[in-house]
Amino acid sequence: MWIDNKDCPEEEKAECPNDVDLVLVTHGQLDHSMHAPFLIMAGKKEERKIVCTSEVGTYYELFRKIPPPFIAKM
């Protein structure tokens, strides 16, 4: 179950991974890209990044409000 889905049980949300270094997004299709912002913003490591295409990175910045330092656009 997707952890940021409104139907995800609260006990699973409490165990969200927070030690991610990189989230690699292959393309913008929702089942491949929608959870990257959630994982990055829940993370605790300072140097964590989403690695993605320029278009997906721009979407994350503009619409998901991910700060640019957390995105590495290819």
Secondary structure, 3 states (H helix, E strand, C coil): CCCCCCCCCHHHHCCCCCCCCEEECCCCCHHHHCCHHHHHHHCCCCCCEEEECHHHHHHHHHHCCCCHHHEEEC
